[in-house]
Structures are given as C-alpha cells and as structure tokens.
Amino acid sequence: MIFRAKGKAIGIDDFVVGKITRDPYNQNNKLIYITSIAGLLPTGTLATITTDHQKTISQHITPQVYGCNSLDHLEEGDVVMADSNGVIRTLYRVNSYHNTILSTERCNSNCLMCSQPPRDKDDIPALYEIYKRAIPLIPKDCMELTISGGEPTLMGELFFSLLELITIELPDTEIHILTNGRTFAWNHMAQRLAKIQNHRIMLGIPLYSDYADSHDYIVQAKDAFNQTILGLHNLARYGIRIEIRVVLHKASIPRLAKLSAYIYKNLPFSEHITFMGLEFTGYTPFNIEKLWIDPVDYTTELTKAVEYLSYRNMNVSIYNTQLCTIPEKLWAHCRKSISDWKNEYLPECQACEKLNDCGGLFTWNLKKHSRAIAPIINQKINETLPETC
C-alpha cells in the first residue's frame, strides 16, 4: 500500500499539513486540493498537489507540489503532510481502522526481534509539531488511534501534551499506546498520565518472560524487567488500562507457561493479554537463528499458556497467527490483528473455507512462514499437510 508521493515543491518553507479534497469549490484553508491538470488554483485552500508537470497557475503565492508520480491512493478527507522536498506523506486514512502516530524512532530498548529498529536521531520536536497540526483534522468519529515508536514516552512532556490534545479533539477515540513501559517505573510518569483522565487510553506493554535475565536478554537492556514490572504496578495504582504483549519466538517459548502463571498471580489487573506471532522484518532476519520456531512446533506451550489464563477468566488473544497452524480449540482466541496495509495471504489460502476468519500473514512473512499453512476444508486441514501438524 502506498503512503507517500513525490513531486517538486514551491512555496513550502518547511511543511504543510492538511486534508485532501478534489472538489475545487470546497474552499478551506485547512484543505489540500488535488488536481491532475494545471489550471487556476481555487482561492482559500492551504496548498495544491498535482500530477501535472507544469506549475499550477495561481493569482497568489500558494504552496504547491507538482509533477507527483501518483495521487490515486489519496481519498477525500485523508490527512497528509507536504514538505519542502516535495514529499507527500499520508498521516491519516479516513477509510482505514489502522492509523498510527509515529512519536519517535528513538528507543531505550533494542529488542532482538524489533520490527522497526530504533534510530538515534532528534526527531521528537518535528514529529510532535506535525501531529499537533494533524490531530485537529482527524474526523471526530475516528474509532481508534495507535501511538507507536520507538518508545513514545521518550517524548517527555510532549508525550502528555500529545495525549491531552487527542483527548480534547477526539474524546470518543480509543487510544492504543505501544510502549515498553519502562519509564513508568518512575511514579511521577504514571501519575502524570493519570491526570489526563482519559479512560480510553490503553498501554500495550511487552513482557517476554517471568525470569528477569531472559526478558532483559530479549530486549537487550539491563534491568528492563524490573523497570517494566515496577512500571506496570505504578500504572495499575492509578487505574491506567494495561495490555500485556508477548511475542512468540525461540527465546520466549520455553517459559511461556510460567509467564502466564506469573501474569495471573502478579499482574491480575491486566485488561488484555495477547500472544503475538513473530514478524520477519527489522532485526528478525538478522537474528533468525536465535528466534525462529515454527508455530506448529510450539502449539503445546501456546495452548497451555492460553488455557491457563482463559480458565481464570483473563481476556487473552492470539495475534498474527494463521488458523491452520494452531489447534482448533484456540481459534476462538485468534484475532485479525494485522493492519490492512501489511496484510497478505498465500496463493494456497484462497481455497480455504476459513479465509475470512483468518488473520493472514504480514507481507514480509510471505517468505518466512510456517510449513503447516494449507487450506482448511470441511473444518479439517488439507491432507497434504505434514504429519507434525
């Protein structure tokens, strides 16, 4: 899926953020007008972008990007940013439930399987300014926004300012924050978050083991386990909603059942626990020997962990996993969790009668997936599957 376009910019010193329109009569200084043919620019719009290689005629100096390769991916009402280099980035898609705010590429962990490896760059002020302008343009009926990174809490006070802005502009929107939770080991951070008083905020925090050394090894950060656990308890003290996330791989599987028991006994306030299939992107290809285990080879451990929590009335889900790779009794816990822009299916999936219920694969997992993937026909896996399935 396309999220950016490139052309030549005029009259843009830094960047502009606005909503897309193709209606020349829809004049608003928050709109960015798309046209395929150079002509008279409608007055009152924020900027113009066009695939025409000629500059758009304007009676005034108006920001514009011309000669764009394609703009077909943009829908009426999408929120975009156009910068001085002529790059147009999509910030919010009106026809998608999977919209993410990138807070920073910096992180205080360096996980073995990180899907978006951290970069040590001072990007926080610029990204904050972009979304400070974008959030008021997002439709008020937006169901959910994800805030991701890097590590969002490294924004410091700007992190809380961003959440306060969302709370004001989008009071009915669910806010899902993906954070390692370590900074909440300092109580004032959890207390500051609680002051926002937005009960639609949920923090998705990873926990990979009940054993500190194992968790610290996976996230490649000393004392990360202790900080995460203390952070979880500080958040719970203020009633902050918490989701525990466990990525399934060779380093986390051996203690999976013990981790489930640890969560139940020590983190009973967790609103949701999710077990997540491994993404073959970012650091994972470089650490594949340390991480890869075929999902069909850990079904025993996964079943024990899921059933332990489920039998104790904890809300547990399985993400990023294909139905044909796990026992049927776990299907009720499976969710279609992969964002639309990175969701794919293999050719053999097309014959599966459970295709519409299955979450499919990440686009980048098409080249590294379970050997067990095969169509489910009449509630049974196709007989061509290996015996281990």
C-alpha positions as MATLAB code, in Angstrom:
seq = 'MIFRAKGKAIGIDDFVVGKITRDPYNQNNKLIYITSIAGLLPTGTLATITTDHQKTISQHITPQVYGCNSLDHLEEGDVVMADSNGVIRTLYRVNSYHNTILSTERCNSNCLMCSQPPRDKDDIPALYEIYKRAIPLIPKDCMELTISGGEPTLMGELFFSLLELITIELPDTEIHILTNGRTFAWNHMAQRLAKIQNHRIMLGIPLYSDYADSHDYIVQAKDAFNQTILGLHNLARYGIRIEIRVVLHKASIPRLAKLSAYIYKNLPFSEHITFMGLEFTGYTPFNIEKLWIDPVDYTTELTKAVEYLSYRNMNVSIYNTQLCTIPEKLWAHCRKSISDWKNEYLPECQACEKLNDCGGLFTWNLKKHSRAIAPIINQKINETLPETC';
ca = [
       0.000    0.000    0.000;
       1.259    3.478   -0.910;
       1.695    6.054    1.841;
       3.738    8.678    0.070;
       4.147   10.525   -3.208;
       6.939   12.703   -4.559;
       6.951   15.812   -6.706;
       8.524   19.261   -6.820;
       7.582   21.807   -4.188;
       7.111   25.563   -4.496;
       6.282   27.951   -1.695;
       6.781   25.409    1.103;
       9.483   26.550    3.514;
       9.119   23.625    5.932;
       5.910   21.596    5.632;
       2.139   21.968    5.461;
      -0.461   19.626    6.959;
      -3.984   19.492    5.570;
      -6.964   17.402    4.480;
      -7.302   16.144    0.924;
     -10.063   17.377   -1.384;
     -10.688   17.018   -5.098;
     -13.542   19.496   -5.052;
     -12.405   22.883   -6.463;
     -15.383   24.574   -4.783;
     -14.585   23.163   -1.358;
     -12.542   26.132   -0.202;
     -10.985   25.951    3.224;
      -7.571   26.991    4.491;
      -7.127   23.508    6.025;
      -7.601   21.694    2.705;
      -5.038   20.490    0.192;
      -6.527   20.414   -3.296;
      -5.650   17.618   -5.731;
      -5.828   18.219   -9.472;
      -4.498   16.288  -12.463;
      -4.406   19.272  -14.828;
      -2.725   22.575  -14.174;
      -5.178   25.403  -14.079;
      -6.492   28.209  -11.966;
      -5.924   27.417   -8.311;
      -9.051   27.738   -6.135;
      -8.651   30.523   -3.625;
      -8.654   29.862    0.083;
      -7.062   26.392    0.099;
      -3.908   25.583    2.044;
      -1.996   24.098   -0.897;
      -2.308   22.253   -4.199;
      -0.772   18.964   -5.275;
      -0.904   17.708   -8.835;
       0.442   15.031  -11.160;
       0.772   17.675  -13.883;
       4.400   18.511  -14.606;
       3.533   22.151  -15.154;
       3.252   24.559  -12.258;
      -0.329   25.367  -11.328;
      -1.340   28.904  -12.257;
      -2.039   30.965   -9.163;
      -3.005   34.559   -8.610;
      -1.267   34.375   -5.237;
       1.824   32.634   -3.897;
       0.279   29.375   -2.727;
       2.203   26.279   -1.605;
       2.063   23.537   -4.185;
       3.694   20.265   -5.206;
       3.587   19.432   -8.911;
       4.804   16.536  -11.037;
       3.775   13.918   -8.465;
       4.198   10.317   -9.573;
       0.697    9.253   -8.437;
      -2.025   10.506   -6.118;
      -4.576    7.731   -6.655;
      -4.001    6.362   -3.144;
      -5.379    9.516   -1.530;
      -9.051    9.680   -0.562;
     -11.269   12.667    0.174;
     -10.592   13.657    3.781;
      -7.231   11.926    4.183;
      -4.775   13.965    6.246;
      -1.356   14.488    4.637;
       1.853   16.416    5.081;
       3.685   18.008    2.152;
       7.259   19.145    2.788;
       9.785   21.387    1.084;
      11.358   18.388   -0.686;
       8.084   17.669   -2.466;
       7.348   14.558   -0.409;
       3.692   13.981    0.471;
       3.207   11.624    3.432;
      -0.149   10.193    4.458;
      -0.751   10.800    8.159;
      -4.339    9.569    8.470;
      -6.538    7.472    6.142;
     -10.273    8.015    6.501;
     -11.154    4.575    5.128;
      -8.927    2.599    7.475;
      -9.196    1.443   11.073;
      -5.401    1.119   11.266;
      -3.957    4.594   11.734;
      -0.740    5.122   13.682;
       1.016    8.174   15.066;
       4.804    7.796   14.937;
       6.054    9.558   18.056;
       9.796    8.990   17.605;
      12.259    6.465   16.189;
      14.330    6.584   19.373;
      14.073    3.791   21.946;
      15.668    2.793   25.263;
      15.446   -0.925   24.368;
      16.918   -2.777   21.409;
      14.788   -5.924   21.103;
      16.151   -8.887   19.164;
      13.000   -9.014   17.025;
      12.234   -5.288   16.776;
      10.175   -4.700   13.634;
      11.260   -1.054   13.426;
      14.838   -0.819   14.695;
      15.495    2.355   16.698;
      17.445    5.270   15.303;
      19.319    7.732   17.488;
      18.000   10.943   15.972;
      16.465   14.093   17.375;
      13.100   13.677   15.659;
      10.741   14.352   18.577;
      10.116   18.130   18.157;
       9.451   17.802   14.411;
       7.131   14.800   14.721;
       5.250   16.447   17.583;
       4.685   19.594   15.504;
       3.406   17.512   12.564;
       0.809   15.697   14.648;
      -0.075   18.808   16.614;
      -1.376   20.139   13.300;
      -2.805   16.820   12.082;
      -4.860   15.711   15.085;
      -7.465   18.529   14.874;
      -8.078   17.486   11.245;
      -8.887   13.853   12.060;
     -12.622   13.060   11.861;
     -14.361   13.116   15.234;
     -15.793    9.647   14.601;
     -12.311    8.088   14.452;
     -12.653    4.796   16.328;
      -9.026    4.151   17.287;
      -5.558    5.645   17.036;
      -2.309    3.856   17.798;
       0.709    5.738   19.128;
       3.928    3.913   18.404;
       7.670    4.389   18.095;
      10.445    3.868   19.002;
       9.436    4.489   22.564;
       6.693    7.152   22.822;
       7.425    8.101   26.432;
      10.854    9.395   25.397;
       8.937   12.442   24.172;
       8.822   13.534   27.812;
       6.286   16.271   28.480;
       5.425   16.403   24.767;
       4.060   12.851   25.136;
       1.492   14.062   27.628;
       0.757   17.190   25.580;
       0.020   14.968   22.579;
      -2.387   12.842   24.631;
      -4.079   15.929   26.034;
      -4.615   17.248   22.508;
      -6.127   13.927   21.377;
      -8.344   13.878   24.471;
      -9.705   17.325   23.591;
     -10.045   16.851   19.828;
     -11.076   13.179   19.767;
     -12.824   12.445   23.064;
     -14.544    9.296   21.748;
     -11.454    7.735   20.161;
      -9.715    4.697   21.673;
      -6.002    5.410   22.091;
      -3.667    2.411   21.987;
      -0.113    3.269   23.057;
       2.662    0.785   22.254;
       5.328    1.320   24.929;
       7.866   -0.837   26.731;
       6.552    0.663   29.966;
       9.996    1.164   31.496;
       9.738    4.904   32.125;
       6.662    4.328   34.295;
       8.984    2.792   36.885;
       9.235    6.433   37.924;
       5.941    7.035   39.673;
       5.595   10.651   38.567;
       5.267    9.446   34.938;
       2.297    7.231   35.776;
       0.815    9.971   37.930;
       1.161   12.480   35.084;
      -0.614   10.124   32.680;
      -3.463    9.625   35.152;
      -4.005   13.399   35.353;
      -5.160   13.405   31.731;
      -8.224   11.439   32.889;
      -8.861    9.700   29.592;
     -10.181    6.192   30.211;
      -9.975    5.385   26.512;
      -6.181    5.160   26.789;
      -4.706    1.659   26.900;
      -0.986    0.870   27.106;
       0.296   -2.188   25.222;
       3.387   -3.282   27.169;
       5.592   -6.271   26.255;
       6.632   -8.882   28.796;
       8.627  -11.800   27.427;
       9.462  -13.884   30.477;
       8.845  -14.335   34.181;
      12.621  -14.520   34.589;
      14.442  -11.174   34.607;
      17.598  -12.285   32.794;
      15.555  -13.839   29.988;
      13.422  -10.729   29.438;
      16.470   -8.449   29.597;
      18.262  -10.600   27.017;
      15.347  -10.403   24.585;
      15.016   -6.619   24.876;
      18.799   -6.156   25.102;
      18.562   -3.759   28.052;
      19.868   -4.172   31.607;
      17.248   -4.006   34.387;
      14.439   -3.752   31.810;
      12.395   -6.495   33.518;
      12.460   -4.793   36.923;
      11.617   -1.422   35.408;
       8.748   -2.888   33.363;
       7.197   -4.704   36.343;
       7.503   -1.646   38.576;
       6.038    0.465   35.777;
       3.075   -1.889   35.395;
       2.306   -1.659   39.103;
       2.636    2.118   39.115;
       0.202    2.337   36.206;
      -2.242   -0.020   37.913;
      -2.105    2.130   41.042;
      -3.690    4.955   39.034;
      -6.169    2.790   37.157;
      -4.440    3.022   33.778;
      -5.668    0.314   31.375;
      -2.977   -2.242   30.521;
      -2.463   -4.837   27.811;
       0.399   -7.352   28.138;
       2.029   -8.333   24.824;
       4.120  -11.493   24.367;
       5.944  -12.113   21.084;
       6.303  -15.828   20.349;
       9.791  -16.993   19.378;
      12.544  -19.384   20.377;
      13.712  -17.192   23.289;
      10.233  -16.677   24.821;
       8.553  -20.059   24.250;
      10.454  -22.149   26.874;
       8.975  -20.178   29.810;
       5.623  -19.331   28.225;
       3.517  -21.369   30.667;
       5.419  -19.958   33.650;
       4.982  -16.452   32.266;
       1.214  -16.972   32.073;
       1.165  -18.037   35.724;
       3.291  -15.021   36.617;
       0.886  -12.662   34.841;
      -2.140  -14.151   36.605;
      -0.548  -14.036   40.054;
       1.336  -10.744   39.817;
      -0.447   -8.693   37.136;
      -4.131   -9.613   37.616;
      -5.141   -6.039   36.769;
      -4.158   -6.594   33.105;
      -7.167   -5.958   30.890;
      -5.860   -7.979   27.951;
      -3.041  -10.451   27.288;
      -2.054  -11.156   23.711;
       0.352  -13.722   22.285;
       1.803  -12.436   19.022;
       3.371  -14.235   16.072;
       6.857  -13.181   15.001;
       7.332  -10.595   12.224;
      10.034  -11.365    9.671;
      11.269   -7.795    9.334;
      13.511   -5.300   11.111;
      16.054   -7.111   13.299;
      14.397  -10.524   12.968;
      16.091  -11.649    9.720;
      19.479  -10.876   11.290;
      18.642  -12.830   14.455;
      16.603  -15.564   12.810;
      18.644  -18.436   14.263;
      18.008  -17.117   17.775;
      14.312  -16.501   17.156;
      12.636  -18.724   14.582;
      10.486  -21.599   15.695;
       7.660  -22.843   13.503;
       4.286  -22.117   15.131;
       3.293  -25.793   14.771;
       6.249  -26.666   16.987;
       5.091  -24.545   19.926;
       1.375  -25.373   19.943;
       1.714  -27.328   23.200;
       3.279  -24.386   25.043;
       0.866  -21.872   23.498;
      -2.169  -23.996   24.351;
      -1.086  -24.354   27.977;
      -0.483  -20.612   28.318;
      -3.745  -19.546   26.658;
      -5.896  -22.058   28.510;
      -4.288  -21.255   31.862;
      -5.283  -17.604   31.526;
      -8.620  -18.223   29.840;
      -9.765  -20.683   32.516;
      -9.049  -17.968   35.080;
     -11.295  -15.505   33.238;
      -8.484  -13.351   31.883;
      -9.026  -11.799   28.455;
      -6.489  -13.500   26.183;
      -5.969  -13.274   22.413;
      -3.663  -14.667   19.744;
      -2.366  -12.225   17.117;
      -0.511  -12.596   13.813;
      -1.204  -16.337   13.611;
      -2.866  -18.402   10.888;
      -5.726  -20.722   11.891;
      -4.232  -23.725   10.088;
      -1.095  -23.600   12.261;
      -2.759  -23.971   15.666;
      -5.306  -26.323   17.285;
      -8.949  -25.619   16.506;
      -9.718  -25.156   20.208;
      -7.601  -21.980   20.142;
      -9.368  -20.415   17.155;
     -11.815  -18.531   19.375;
      -8.862  -16.556   20.755;
      -7.444  -15.615   17.318;
      -7.875  -12.059   16.082;
      -7.448  -10.426   12.679;
      -4.762   -8.161   14.068;
      -2.549   -7.304   11.098;
      -3.034   -3.779    9.746;
      -4.655   -3.626    6.307;
      -1.612   -2.135    4.607;
       0.667   -5.038    5.601;
      -1.797   -7.953    5.453;
      -1.446  -10.675    2.788;
      -2.408  -14.296    2.085;
      -0.550  -17.057    0.267;
      -1.980  -18.474   -3.008;
      -2.941  -21.709   -1.248;
      -5.052  -19.730    1.218;
      -7.614  -18.884   -1.467;
      -9.158  -22.381   -1.285;
      -9.573  -22.187    2.497;
     -13.132  -22.044    3.806;
     -11.873  -20.117    6.846;
     -10.165  -17.429    4.781;
     -12.460  -14.654    6.019;
     -11.872  -15.632    9.649;
      -8.098  -15.990    9.406;
      -5.784  -13.073   10.140;
      -3.423  -13.974    7.309;
       0.252  -13.024    7.209;
       2.402   -9.924    7.274;
       3.527   -9.030    3.772;
       7.125   -9.624    4.827;
       6.235  -13.040    6.304;
       5.320  -14.428    2.882;
       8.947  -15.514    2.565;
       9.227  -16.917    6.121;
       6.164  -18.741    7.409;
       5.003  -21.984    8.953;
       5.359  -25.179    6.967;
       1.818  -26.015    8.091;
      -0.028  -23.383    6.061;
      -2.665  -25.109    3.937;
      -6.367  -24.623    3.183;
      -8.900  -25.712    5.772;
     -11.591  -27.746    4.043;
     -14.635  -29.124    5.872;
     -13.095  -27.986    9.178;
     -10.020  -30.138    8.595;
      -6.566  -29.264    7.327;
      -5.898  -30.434    3.775;
      -4.395  -33.921    3.812;
      -1.234  -32.701    2.100;
      -0.022  -31.287    5.437;
       2.995  -32.949    7.079;
       2.256  -35.366    9.923;
       3.674  -32.969   12.525;
       0.647  -30.737   12.016;
];
